[in-house]
Amino acid sequence: MINKLIASSVSVFPKWFIELFSKSYVAGYSSNEVLSIVEELNSQGFSATIDILGEHVKDLDISKNITQQYCELFENINLNSIDSNISVKPTHIGLDISKNVVLENFNKIIEVARDKSNFLRIDMESSNNTDNTFEIYNSLKNKYPGVGVVLQAYLKRSINDIENLASPKFNARICKGIYKEDSEIAYKEQDVINNNFLEMAKLMLQKNSYACFATHDQQLIDSLVELVEKMKIETTKFEFQVLYGVPMNGKLEKLISRGYKVRIYVPFGPDWYEYSLRRLKENPNIAGYVIKNLFLRNK
């Protein structure tokens, strides 16, 4: 109860406290920090996808600067032989400016991804950007096959999107979805969202696409394991994904021990504040953990 009260009041907390909390979920502020953390995750058997925190950039120069940072990340991942790809939000590199700007920036990133034989994930944001994101995906896919998108299980359209997009060369992360959406276009009940997640996963696998199951819901993970075993799907056709820092009580290590691939979504960068607020609201127990350790440190 105390943890939930704390989490519901995070917006009034001083920034220094949120920064203490952010260290659980944000892999530093610089590329050197995040690459070091990803190397450690690799040593534990995990793959990774790196994301520079931020969204809704409306300044052209900033969008170009972020684009250059992503290009340099691909370069450094290759240079250091790190097992990681990259995820990019369209609004982070210019979708809110114009479609031409975001496509120009994505084309620069995809050129480096192709040169380094790596993979680019186009992140999905609110439903206002879904069609634009698929347009960007289709444009980039025509230039380089190593690109994928994200499908959100709470959106009612997602099954149809799989029907339209899925093929043996299609790669998509399936997640539940975090944005506030109208009930006309999005499911609200968790059991309905979970069932849709499973139906989406089944359809992806039936179409021989590469499916990425992004969830921390351990019951849902168990259901997904049952699904792939029942369908006799090869372990090279899917993977599990989770956010960096979210406690999973040994579940991920058990998945790896069974031969399943697990990828950690690793965010970093100076725009850590809003992201950390969201994580704290989603996981109130961490609030109590941070406060406990703060007091222990100061004894």
Helices and strands as residue ranges (DSSP letters): H 2-8, G 10-12, H 15-22, H 31-43, E 47-52, H 60-79, E 84-88, G 90-93, H 99-115, E 120-122, G 127-129, H 130-141, E 147-152, H 158-165, E 171-175, H 190-206, E 210-214, H 218-230, G 235-237, E 238-243, H 251-257, E 262-268, H 273-282, H 285-297
